[in-house]
Amino acid sequence: MTNKITRLPDYLKTQLAPLDNIEYKNVRKILKDNCLNTVCDGARCPNKCECYSNGTATFLILGKTCSRNCAFCNISHKTPRNVDYSEPKNVAKAVLELGLKYCVITSVTRDDLKENSDFGSIQFKNTIDEIRKVKNDVKIEILTPDFKGSKIALDRIIHARPDVFNHNIETIERLYPKARQLANFDCSIEVLKYMKNNGFITKTGFMLGLGETIDEIKDLILKLEKIKIDILTIGQYIRPSKEHLAVDKYYSLEEYSQIKDFIKKYTNILPVVSPLARSSYKAKESYEKVKKA
């Protein structure tokens, strides 16, 4: 795989939060006090400082080690620890303390939790339930793994009734063997389709720069339109370390604009498309636009 550009383009460079930023420090303190993880830290999200400074964060439940080993991801890939059953109440407490009107819950993949076709779905349901107990008016978006495609696990999520169901497709089908060795493209499509058919606002996202072509990007977008995805996030893959997949290409701002225009012209999907777009970036704004449409 080639990597023609060895330095980050200027438009991918982000600013650190000022040391005296009160909201940034408050979010960090609340997360620490409640022994919580965030995907913002675990995945080295480039928007972390902006989101923390605005009093928001994406909660990472079920620990911070993943049972899978995707070649692009910075989350630790080891044997996951036992489930922390106090975590749902701690997340709810943090949501209340942060005064959130919209929260995003995600998790590592837990293929090890096989009993009763759990795969982490029980912790998602319990977290949603606990949040609703303390703050019933908060909107909840969940970003889940594929739960091995288990309908039992997905039905648990359906009964919990989050406001948005998000599951990332991550990349084109051809690159799955290289980028997502333990995942299955068709499984992810079926998960999204199943949740849409059960009445949810559905959302997904994928990265650019792993070796896909423009035609493959367009083909994937049209496949997502076919299953009636509501919101699509597309952003640039940034290599977390030399141990991860190399960047094949840094897309230009003009190319991002062209992809966004393609989505608007040929689909009914709401696009969140920019170099630094990530799964939960501008999540509240996207949800509100879909609800108004």
N, C-alpha and C positions, 0 to 999 in steps of 0.2 A: 504494500500500500504506500502510495506517495504522500508526501506532506510538503507541498510546494511553499507554504508560508510557515515560517518557523516562529514568528512573533505575532502576538495578538494584535489585530487591527485596533485602532484607537476607540472605535465604537463599541468594543467589547470590554473596555477597561472601566471599572466602577470605583466609586469613591468610598473610602471608609467613613463610618459615622463619626462625627465629632466626639471627642472624649467626654464632653459635658452635655451630650444629648440626653435629656431626661427620659424621654419615652424609650429610647434604646436601652438605657440602663434599667428601666423599670421592667421591661419585658424579660431581660436576662435574669433579673432578680426573681420574678414570679416563677419562671421556668425552673430555676435552681431550687427555690423554696419548696416546690411541689415535685421535685425529683423527676422532671419531665425532659424528654428529648424532642428535638425538632429536626425535620428534614432539611431545614435551612442550614443548620450546622453540619449535619451528617453528610449531606450531598454537596456541600460547599456551594450553595446557591449564590450566584452573583448579585441577587437582589436582596440578600439578607439584611443589609444595613438599612436600605430604604424601607423595607417592611417593618423591621423592628422599630425604626424611628417613627413609623406611623401607628405603632401600637398593635401590630398584627404578627402572627407567626403560624406556621403549619405544624401541628402537633404530630409527632412520630410515635405511634404506639407499638406495643409488642416487642419492646427492646430496641437495640440499635445494631444487632447483627442479623444478617440475612441468610436464609437457607439456600439461596441461589448465588450465582457468581457471574452476573452480567458484566461483560468486558468493558463497559463504559462507566460503570457506577462506582462512586466513591464510598458507598456504605460498606461497612466491614462484612466480610463473607466468612463466617465461622459457624460453629454449632451454636444455635440460639439458646439463650437462658430460659429458665422457667418463666411462665407468664406471671406478671405482677397484677394480681387481682384488685389491688387498690388503685391501679392506674386510671380506670374510668372516672372514679370520684375525684382524683387529683386533676385530671384534665378539666372536668366540670368546674372545679374550684378556680382553676386558672382562667377559664373562660369568663367566669363571674368577676374575678379580680381585675381582669384586663378590660372589662366592660365591652366585650365584643358583641357586635350585632351580626357578624358573619364569621364562622370559623371553619377551618379546613382540617380534617383528620386523615392522616395517611399511616402506612405501616410498612415495615419490612415484610418480605414474603416468609410465611411460616408453613412450608410443606411438611414440617415435622409434626404439626398438630393434626393428626389424621383422625382421631377418635370423633365419632359422630359427624364426620365430614366438616370439621371445624375450619381448619386452615386459617384461623385468625378471625373468622366471621363473628364468633361469639363476643370477642373483645370489642369489635366494632359496634355491634348491637348494644352492648352494655355501656359503651362510652356515649353513644347517641342518647340512650335512655337517661343516663346520669346528667347529661347537659340539659336535657329537656326538663328534668326535675327542678333544676336551680334557675334556669333561664329559658322559659318556654318560647319566647319570641325570637330567639337567635336562629338564624339560618345556618344549616349545617351541610357542608360539602364533604364527601368522603372520596379519597383517592385510594383505591384498593388494588391488591394483587389479583391474579386471576382465580384464586381459590381452586385451582386445578379444574376449573370449569364446573364445579359442583353446584347443582341446582339447589341442593339442601342448604348450602352455605349462602347462596344468593337469595334464597327465600327468607333467610334470617334478616338480611339487609332490607329486603322489601318490607318486611313487617316492622322494621325500625323506622322506615319512612324518612330518610335523609332528603334534603331539598335538591341536591345535585349528586349524581353518581358519576364518578370519574375513574377511568381505568386507562392507563397509557398504552398505546400500541407501540410506541418507542421508535420504530424504524420500519422500513419496507420489509416485505416477506423474504426477499432474497438474502438479506443480511442477518436474518435470525440465527442461522448456525454459527455465525462469527460473533455477533453482538449479544445474543440472548440464547445461549446454548440450551438452557433448561426450560425455556418458554416455547409456546406454540402460537404462531400467528392466527390460525383459524380459531383456536380456543379463545383468544382475546376478542376476536370479532364476534364470536357467539355470545360471550359474556356481555358485551356492549349491546348487542341486538336483544338479548333476553331482558335486560333492564329497561331498554327503550320500550319494548313491547309490554312491559308492566307499568308504563306510565311515567317514567322518570325523565327529568332533564338529564341528558347524557353528555359526557364530555370526554375527550381524549387528547393525546398530544404525541408528537414525535420530534426527533432531533434531525438537524441537517448537518452534514459533514462527515458521515461515516462511509461514504462511497456510493451513495444513491445517485441516480441521474434525474434530470428535470422531468423526463417522461414518467419515471417511476414515482416521483413525488405526486404528479398529477393523477396518476392511476390510483394511488393510495387515497388521495383526497376524494376521488369519485367513488371508491369503495365505501368510504366513511359516509358519504352522502346517501348511498344506497341503503344503509342501515339507519339513516335519519339522525346522525349525530347532531347535537345542538351547538356545541362549543368545541373549537379545535385550537390548541396551542401548538405553535411551531417556533423553535428557537435553535440557535447554534450550539452544536456539541463543542464543549471545551474540555480538553483532556485533563483529568484530575492529577495524573502523575505519569511517569514513564512506564509504569506497570500496566497502564490501561491502553485501550485502542488509540492509535495515532489519529490525528485529524487529517482526513483526506482533502478537505476543502473548507475554507472560510468563505461563506457566501457574502456577496456585496449587499449594501443597503438597497440598491436597485433591484437585485434579484428577490429580496424579501418583499419588496413592493409588488413585483410581478406575481409572486405566489399568492399574496393577499388579494390582488385583483382577480386572479383566476378563481379563487374560492368565492368571491363576491359575485362573479359573473355566472358561474356554472353550478353553484350549490345554494342551499338555504342555511348553511352553517355560519355561525358567528366566528370570524377569525380573530385570534390573538396571535399575531405574527410579527416578530421582531427578533433581532439577534439575541437579546437577553430574555425573551419570553420563556417562562417555565410553567409547570403544571398549575400552580396556584397563583401565579402572578395576575393581578387585577381580577381576582376571582369574584369578588363582590360586584364589581362593575359589570362583568360579563353576565353574571346571573340576572342582574337587574335589567339589562338590555334584552335578554331572552324573554323574561317575564312580560316586558312591555310590548314585545313584538306581536 
